């Protein structure tokens, strides 16, 4: 690197290094650091197909609907979807069910909808 040029922020470099060399440790870094650029981290995870990390980053960005869509359509994990704690708005409880039902075969099963209402899950 030439003298007088700015280097990228260390967090950005760390995210890139984790994705490339230690992907199994990236989630821990994402959960404990607050200073990495979310958009860049999301793009790096998207390229590497690191879906769980994408879900976490989307949640941190406040993009709950996108995170839920990934959980249901990529991870096929209804338990994680039911446990998703953040909402974009209070009225998403049933809106989320309607939004996900047509695209997720797992949620189209009657037991899934009953279970989400019984457990108080909010989408």
N, C-alpha and C positions, 0 to 999 in steps of 0.2 A: 504494500500500500504506500502511496506517495505521501510525503510529509505535507501537512496542511489539508488533507482531505478528511472528511468525516467518515467514521466507520458506522455501520448500521448499529442500532441499539442492541445491547447484549441479549435482550429477551427474544428479539426476532431471530437472532442467530441461534439461540438455544432451541426455539421451536423447530427451526429447520434441522438442527443437528439431531434432536430427539426423533423427528419423523424419519430421518434417513438412517440413523445408527442405533437408536434405542427406542423404537416405537412402543415397547411395553412399558416404558417409564414416562411417556408423554402425558398420560392422564393425571398422574400425580403432580407433574409440573403445572399443568393447566389449573388444577384445583388449588394449588398453593401460591401461585403467582398472580398478581393483579395487573402487571404492567406490560404484558405482551399485546401487540396489535391484534385485536379479535378478527378483523376481516382477513388479514394475512394468514393467521393461524387456521381459520376456517378453510381458506383456499388450499393451503398445504395439506390439510387433512382430507379435503375433497379429492385432491389429486392422488393421494395415497390410499383412498377408500377406507379411511379410519372413521367408521360411522359412529361409534360410541363417543369418540372425541368430538365429532361434528355436533352430535346431540348436546353435549355439555356446552360447547361454545355457543351454539344457537340459544340455549337456555340463558347463558350469561348475557347474550345480546338482547334478550327479551323476545326472541322469535319462537315462542312456545308452539305455535301451530306447525311451523316447519320442523321443529324438534319432534313433536308427536308424530308427524307424518313419517319421518325417518324411522322412529321407533317401531311404528306399525308396519311400514312397507319395506323396510330394509332389514331390521332386526327381528321383526315378527315377535315382539315381546310385549304382550298385553299387560303383564305384571308391572313392567317398568312404566308403561303408559298410565296405568292406574295410579302408580306412585309418583307421577310427575307433580311436584308441589307448586310450581309457579304458573300463573295464568296471565294472559294479556289483559283480561277483564273478567269481572265476576260472572257475567252472563255467558261465559264460554262453557259452562258445565254441560249443557245439552247441545249447544252449538257445536262443540267439539265432537260429540258423538255423531251428529248428522254429517259433519265434515269428513269424518274418518270412515263411516260405515260404507259408502259406496266403493272406496278404494282398498278396503282391508277385509279380506275374507274372514279373518279371525274375529273381527268385531261384528260381522253380520250374523254370527251365531247368537241365538236368543240368550244363552247363558252368559255371554260376555256382557251384554247390556244389563242384565239383571245383576251380575256380580258388581259392575261399576256403580250401580245405584245402591246396592246393599252395603258396599264398603265406603260409600260416601266419596267415591273418586270424582275428581273434578277435572275436566279436560279443558 
